[in-house]
Amino acid sequence: MNRSLVSVLRVVLRFIGWASGTTADDPAPFNPDGEADTIGLPADAEREIRELLWDGRKVEAVKRVRQLTGAGLREAKDYVDGLARGMGV
């Protein structure tokens, strides 16, 4: 997808979140007692993480998962590693 289109879509999604009283930075569900695959991200957030992985920005992907979910470093890294394996990255 064209990077400028992605940027526009992110702005639109943030505006929609602002208008509805939520933001993309609101933590997604996370079960600290479960496995890393219990991190639940909305489709748009997971897409953002996958884009970071495709761009080779794994550390940023882990940071973003932590920001979005409130998960610990280990859980976020395990989640990102699982996505990367599934993508063949």
PyMOL CGO cylinders between C-alpha atoms (Angstrom):
from pymol import cmd
from pymol.cgo import CYLINDER

trace = [
    CYLINDER, 0.00, 0.00, 0.00, 1.20, 3.48, -0.80, 0.3, 1, 1, 1, 1, 1, 1,
    CYLINDER, 1.20, 3.48, -0.80, 2.86, 5.10, 2.25, 0.3, 1, 1, 1, 1, 1, 1,
    CYLINDER, 2.86, 5.10, 2.25, 1.01, 8.40, 1.77, 0.3, 1, 1, 1, 1, 1, 1,
    CYLINDER, 1.01, 8.40, 1.77, -2.31, 6.53, 1.69, 0.3, 1, 1, 1, 1, 1, 1,
    CYLINDER, -2.31, 6.53, 1.69, -1.34, 4.72, 4.89, 0.3, 1, 1, 1, 1, 1, 1,
    CYLINDER, -1.34, 4.72, 4.89, -0.52, 8.05, 6.51, 0.3, 1, 1, 1, 1, 1, 1,
    CYLINDER, -0.52, 8.05, 6.51, -3.88, 9.51, 5.49, 0.3, 1, 1, 1, 1, 1, 1,
    CYLINDER, -3.88, 9.51, 5.49, -5.71, 6.43, 6.78, 0.3, 1, 1, 1, 1, 1, 1,
    CYLINDER, -5.71, 6.43, 6.78, -3.91, 6.70, 10.12, 0.3, 1, 1, 1, 1, 1, 1,
    CYLINDER, -3.91, 6.70, 10.12, -4.99, 10.34, 10.45, 0.3, 1, 1, 1, 1, 1, 1,
    CYLINDER, -4.99, 10.34, 10.45, -8.58, 9.43, 9.59, 0.3, 1, 1, 1, 1, 1, 1,
    CYLINDER, -8.58, 9.43, 9.59, -8.59, 6.57, 12.11, 0.3, 1, 1, 1, 1, 1, 1,
    CYLINDER, -8.59, 6.57, 12.11, -7.16, 8.81, 14.82, 0.3, 1, 1, 1, 1, 1, 1,
    CYLINDER, -7.16, 8.81, 14.82, -9.85, 11.41, 14.09, 0.3, 1, 1, 1, 1, 1, 1,
    CYLINDER, -9.85, 11.41, 14.09, -12.57, 8.77, 14.28, 0.3, 1, 1, 1, 1, 1, 1,
    CYLINDER, -12.57, 8.77, 14.28, -11.13, 7.59, 17.58, 0.3, 1, 1, 1, 1, 1, 1,
    CYLINDER, -11.13, 7.59, 17.58, -10.96, 11.14, 18.89, 0.3, 1, 1, 1, 1, 1, 1,
    CYLINDER, -10.96, 11.14, 18.89, -14.54, 11.84, 17.82, 0.3, 1, 1, 1, 1, 1, 1,
    CYLINDER, -14.54, 11.84, 17.82, -15.77, 8.67, 19.50, 0.3, 1, 1, 1, 1, 1, 1,
    CYLINDER, -15.77, 8.67, 19.50, -13.79, 9.27, 22.69, 0.3, 1, 1, 1, 1, 1, 1,
    CYLINDER, -13.79, 9.27, 22.69, -11.26, 6.50, 22.10, 0.3, 1, 1, 1, 1, 1, 1,
    CYLINDER, -11.26, 6.50, 22.10, -7.77, 6.53, 20.64, 0.3, 1, 1, 1, 1, 1, 1,
    CYLINDER, -7.77, 6.53, 20.64, -5.49, 4.03, 18.95, 0.3, 1, 1, 1, 1, 1, 1,
    CYLINDER, -5.49, 4.03, 18.95, -3.33, 4.26, 22.07, 0.3, 1, 1, 1, 1, 1, 1,
    CYLINDER, -3.33, 4.26, 22.07, -6.03, 2.88, 24.36, 0.3, 1, 1, 1, 1, 1, 1,
    CYLINDER, -6.03, 2.88, 24.36, -4.69, -0.47, 25.56, 0.3, 1, 1, 1, 1, 1, 1,
    CYLINDER, -4.69, -0.47, 25.56, -6.07, -3.54, 23.84, 0.3, 1, 1, 1, 1, 1, 1,
    CYLINDER, -6.07, -3.54, 23.84, -7.05, -6.56, 25.93, 0.3, 1, 1, 1, 1, 1, 1,
    CYLINDER, -7.05, -6.56, 25.93, -4.13, -8.41, 27.47, 0.3, 1, 1, 1, 1, 1, 1,
    CYLINDER, -4.13, -8.41, 27.47, -4.17, -11.42, 29.77, 0.3, 1, 1, 1, 1, 1, 1,
    CYLINDER, -4.17, -11.42, 29.77, -0.98, -11.33, 31.89, 0.3, 1, 1, 1, 1, 1, 1,
    CYLINDER, -0.98, -11.33, 31.89, -1.59, -14.88, 33.16, 0.3, 1, 1, 1, 1, 1, 1,
    CYLINDER, -1.59, -14.88, 33.16, -1.85, -16.37, 29.67, 0.3, 1, 1, 1, 1, 1, 1,
    CYLINDER, -1.85, -16.37, 29.67, 0.43, -17.08, 26.77, 0.3, 1, 1, 1, 1, 1, 1,
    CYLINDER, 0.43, -17.08, 26.77, 1.73, -14.36, 24.45, 0.3, 1, 1, 1, 1, 1, 1,
    CYLINDER, 1.73, -14.36, 24.45, -0.89, -15.28, 21.87, 0.3, 1, 1, 1, 1, 1, 1,
    CYLINDER, -0.89, -15.28, 21.87, -3.56, -14.02, 24.25, 0.3, 1, 1, 1, 1, 1, 1,
    CYLINDER, -3.56, -14.02, 24.25, -2.63, -10.47, 23.29, 0.3, 1, 1, 1, 1, 1, 1,
    CYLINDER, -2.63, -10.47, 23.29, -5.59, -9.22, 21.35, 0.3, 1, 1, 1, 1, 1, 1,
    CYLINDER, -5.59, -9.22, 21.35, -4.99, -6.40, 18.91, 0.3, 1, 1, 1, 1, 1, 1,
    CYLINDER, -4.99, -6.40, 18.91, -7.57, -4.83, 16.63, 0.3, 1, 1, 1, 1, 1, 1,
    CYLINDER, -7.57, -4.83, 16.63, -6.99, -5.63, 12.96, 0.3, 1, 1, 1, 1, 1, 1,
    CYLINDER, -6.99, -5.63, 12.96, -5.65, -2.16, 12.17, 0.3, 1, 1, 1, 1, 1, 1,
    CYLINDER, -5.65, -2.16, 12.17, -3.14, -2.32, 15.03, 0.3, 1, 1, 1, 1, 1, 1,
    CYLINDER, -3.14, -2.32, 15.03, -1.96, -5.79, 14.00, 0.3, 1, 1, 1, 1, 1, 1,
    CYLINDER, -1.96, -5.79, 14.00, -1.58, -4.51, 10.44, 0.3, 1, 1, 1, 1, 1, 1,
    CYLINDER, -1.58, -4.51, 10.44, 0.62, -1.70, 11.77, 0.3, 1, 1, 1, 1, 1, 1,
    CYLINDER, 0.62, -1.70, 11.77, 2.81, -4.23, 13.61, 0.3, 1, 1, 1, 1, 1, 1,
    CYLINDER, 2.81, -4.23, 13.61, 3.08, -6.37, 10.46, 0.3, 1, 1, 1, 1, 1, 1,
    CYLINDER, 3.08, -6.37, 10.46, 4.15, -3.30, 8.45, 0.3, 1, 1, 1, 1, 1, 1,
    CYLINDER, 4.15, -3.30, 8.45, 6.90, -2.61, 10.97, 0.3, 1, 1, 1, 1, 1, 1,
    CYLINDER, 6.90, -2.61, 10.97, 8.06, -6.22, 10.68, 0.3, 1, 1, 1, 1, 1, 1,
    CYLINDER, 8.06, -6.22, 10.68, 8.07, -6.09, 6.86, 0.3, 1, 1, 1, 1, 1, 1,
    CYLINDER, 8.07, -6.09, 6.86, 10.21, -2.95, 7.11, 0.3, 1, 1, 1, 1, 1, 1,
    CYLINDER, 10.21, -2.95, 7.11, 12.67, -4.79, 9.41, 0.3, 1, 1, 1, 1, 1, 1,
    CYLINDER, 12.67, -4.79, 9.41, 11.75, -2.66, 12.43, 0.3, 1, 1, 1, 1, 1, 1,
    CYLINDER, 11.75, -2.66, 12.43, 11.22, -5.43, 14.96, 0.3, 1, 1, 1, 1, 1, 1,
    CYLINDER, 11.22, -5.43, 14.96, 12.27, -3.42, 18.02, 0.3, 1, 1, 1, 1, 1, 1,
    CYLINDER, 12.27, -3.42, 18.02, 9.75, -0.71, 17.12, 0.3, 1, 1, 1, 1, 1, 1,
    CYLINDER, 9.75, -0.71, 17.12, 7.10, -3.41, 16.65, 0.3, 1, 1, 1, 1, 1, 1,
    CYLINDER, 7.10, -3.41, 16.65, 7.73, -4.72, 20.17, 0.3, 1, 1, 1, 1, 1, 1,
    CYLINDER, 7.73, -4.72, 20.17, 7.59, -1.19, 21.60, 0.3, 1, 1, 1, 1, 1, 1,
    CYLINDER, 7.59, -1.19, 21.60, 4.32, -0.51, 19.79, 0.3, 1, 1, 1, 1, 1, 1,
    CYLINDER, 4.32, -0.51, 19.79, 2.74, -3.74, 21.07, 0.3, 1, 1, 1, 1, 1, 1,
    CYLINDER, 2.74, -3.74, 21.07, 3.71, -2.75, 24.60, 0.3, 1, 1, 1, 1, 1, 1,
    CYLINDER, 3.71, -2.75, 24.60, 2.26, 0.71, 24.10, 0.3, 1, 1, 1, 1, 1, 1,
    CYLINDER, 2.26, 0.71, 24.10, -0.99, -0.63, 22.67, 0.3, 1, 1, 1, 1, 1, 1,
    CYLINDER, -0.99, -0.63, 22.67, -1.54, -3.43, 25.18, 0.3, 1, 1, 1, 1, 1, 1,
    CYLINDER, -1.54, -3.43, 25.18, 0.32, -2.65, 28.38, 0.3, 1, 1, 1, 1, 1, 1,
    CYLINDER, 0.32, -2.65, 28.38, 2.04, -6.04, 28.03, 0.3, 1, 1, 1, 1, 1, 1,
    CYLINDER, 2.04, -6.04, 28.03, 5.49, -6.65, 29.44, 0.3, 1, 1, 1, 1, 1, 1,
    CYLINDER, 5.49, -6.65, 29.44, 8.60, -6.83, 27.32, 0.3, 1, 1, 1, 1, 1, 1,
    CYLINDER, 8.60, -6.83, 27.32, 8.67, -10.64, 27.22, 0.3, 1, 1, 1, 1, 1, 1,
    CYLINDER, 8.67, -10.64, 27.22, 5.02, -10.99, 26.27, 0.3, 1, 1, 1, 1, 1, 1,
    CYLINDER, 5.02, -10.99, 26.27, 5.25, -8.32, 23.58, 0.3, 1, 1, 1, 1, 1, 1,
    CYLINDER, 5.25, -8.32, 23.58, 8.44, -9.83, 22.14, 0.3, 1, 1, 1, 1, 1, 1,
    CYLINDER, 8.44, -9.83, 22.14, 6.89, -13.31, 22.08, 0.3, 1, 1, 1, 1, 1, 1,
    CYLINDER, 6.89, -13.31, 22.08, 3.83, -11.91, 20.31, 0.3, 1, 1, 1, 1, 1, 1,
    CYLINDER, 3.83, -11.91, 20.31, 5.94, -10.09, 17.71, 0.3, 1, 1, 1, 1, 1, 1,
    CYLINDER, 5.94, -10.09, 17.71, 8.14, -13.17, 17.21, 0.3, 1, 1, 1, 1, 1, 1,
    CYLINDER, 8.14, -13.17, 17.21, 5.03, -15.24, 16.59, 0.3, 1, 1, 1, 1, 1, 1,
    CYLINDER, 5.03, -15.24, 16.59, 3.76, -12.76, 13.99, 0.3, 1, 1, 1, 1, 1, 1,
    CYLINDER, 3.76, -12.76, 13.99, 7.18, -12.68, 12.33, 0.3, 1, 1, 1, 1, 1, 1,
    CYLINDER, 7.18, -12.68, 12.33, 7.30, -16.50, 12.14, 0.3, 1, 1, 1, 1, 1, 1,
    CYLINDER, 7.30, -16.50, 12.14, 3.84, -16.57, 10.62, 0.3, 1, 1, 1, 1, 1, 1,
    CYLINDER, 3.84, -16.57, 10.62, 4.92, -13.99, 8.04, 0.3, 1, 1, 1, 1, 1, 1,
    CYLINDER, 4.92, -13.99, 8.04, 8.17, -15.79, 7.24, 0.3, 1, 1, 1, 1, 1, 1,
    CYLINDER, 8.17, -15.79, 7.24, 10.20, -12.76, 8.25, 0.3, 1, 1, 1, 1, 1, 1,
]
cmd.load_cgo(trace, "trace")
